[in-house]
């Protein structure tokens, strides 16, 4: 079963333009109450090891808990819904603090009132 904040490997498919694509790790950002119902579609944020310093990205340290092999960034500007069946495996979890940061950036991008 998936948990919010899990770092998963999945195939995002052939990219168009500047979007993330191909096989990538991604952070699951779907609410836990939704994940508990085992949905067929979940929301994810792709992760890249190319650190650009964009305000729309959250930097993640390499850590045995999250399964990332090098410093990376969660690309919040690329949030997307994917079929759960695309998820190949779970590497680890980013933890509560990083998940809160990612969700805050998503809220800013979507102009969600606080």
N, C-alpha and C positions, 0 to 999 in steps of 0.2 A: 504494500500500500504506500502511496506517495504521501509525503509530508511537505507542508509549505516550507520553502527555502531549500528543498533538495536540489542538488546539482546533478543533472541527468545528461546523458548523451543521447542525441537524436539527430536525424537527418532532416534538415530544414528545406531540402529540395534545391532546385536550381534558382539562384537569386536573379532578381531583375533590378537593374539600376544599382543603387548603393546599399540595398538591403542585405542582411546576413543570410547566408545560405550554406549548403552542403552539410557535412557532418560537424556538429558543434556541441560543446557543453552548453547547458542553459539552466537558469534558475527557475524553479516552479514558484509562481507568485499567486496562484489560485488560493483563495481562503480555505483554511483547514476544514471548516464545516461543509464546504462543497466537495473537497477531496474525500472526506469520509463517506460520501455517497457514491464513490468510485465513478466519476463522470467519464464519458467517452471523449471529452475535449477538455483540455486544461490550458491555462495561460502561462506563458514562459517568457523569460528575457534571455536572449542569447548572451554568451560569454565569449570574450575575445582576449587573447594574450597581447594584442597590440594596444598599448596604453597611449591614448591620445589626449587625455586631460579634459575631455568634454564635460560640461556641467550635467549633461544628460546621462552620464555613465557613473557607476559606483565602483571604485577600485576594491578588489578582493585580493588579499594576500594568499600566497600558496600555503596550504595547511593540510595536514593529514585528515582533519575533520571534514573539510569540504572536497577533498580529492583533487584539487587543482594542483598541477605540477609546477606552475610558475605564476607570478603575479599576473592578475587578469583584471578585466573590467566587465561588469554587467551592463549591457547596452540597453538601458531602459527605453531609449527612443525606438527600439525595435520590438517592443512588446507584441506578442502575437498569440493567437489561439492555435493549438495543434491537437491532433488526434492523440489520445493516450497511447494508441498502438505504435506511434512513432518513437516512443521512448524505448531505448535499447537497454539501458541499465542506469543505476543510481550510483554516483561516485561518493557522495557525502551530503553535507548540509552546510549552508553558509552561516547558520546561527541567527538568533533573534535580532541582534543589533544590525547586522548587514541587511537582513530582510526588511527591517523597518526603514533603513536608508533607501533601499530600492523602491519600496512602496511610496515613500515620500517624494522621490523624484518622479515616479509615474504620476502621482497626484498633481504635481506641478505641471507636467507635460500635458495632462488632460484637463487642467484648470478645474480640478475637483475642489470645491470649497471645504475649508476645515473648520 
